[in-house]
Amino acid sequence: REVQAATTRRQSSRLTEQQQLAPPDIPEVPPPPADVRNGVFTMLALLKADRGALMMKVYHASGIALAGLVPAAMVIPGGILPIDLALGVVLPIHSHIALNFVVSDYVPKASAPAVRAGLLGVTLLTIAGLTKLSMQGEGVTRTAKRLWKKGE
């Protein structure tokens, strides 16, 4: 019994020493999604935009944003720069992710990386073009409204 009591005292004193040396309780932070490193998209995430939890959140958020931006742009007379700029970014990003689903479903696996890279290039050019149209031209809203205007 004495040996057992001494062993128990040693174990409890070790535990106390370990507890004293242990850092305070810090809540664990979950690791970032696989498609993000240090808060920045990886090239793989952009090329495979139909994969990953973050890209799906971006896709759904962009759809919700478009559900509000498009009607607002059509109802407001003329065009408003913030709406035009938002449309110039949100619409191409939403389309980019959606077209990556098409690539996954219909493009042969051997040529999919090249098609995805081309799609990324087209998306970036579209964002640049719509931004230029909004900043230096008549804007995305006025241009779209002009398409449905009766010819004089």
C-alpha angles and dihedrals in degrees: 000000000000091000091049092049091049091050091050091050091050092049092048091048090050090050090051091050091049091049090051092051095044117100117247117275108281117183113243115250113219114240117257118262115279091250094058129064121184090345094303128111114246119228089247090058091053094046094046096039093158091064130075136042095260094054091049089053090050090049094051093043091050090051091053091047091051090050087063102031100052097053091042091052092050096046098046111081115242113354137295119217097224091053092045092050092047091050090048091060105029097048096053093044092050090047092047093056093044092050090051087062088055090050091051092050104039112019118086112252093240093060098033096094092055092046091049091050090050091048090051089052092050091048093052092047090049092052090049093048095047090047090052090047090052096045102037105017138047094289136249094277097051091044092053092046090051089060090063097040118113114251115249 
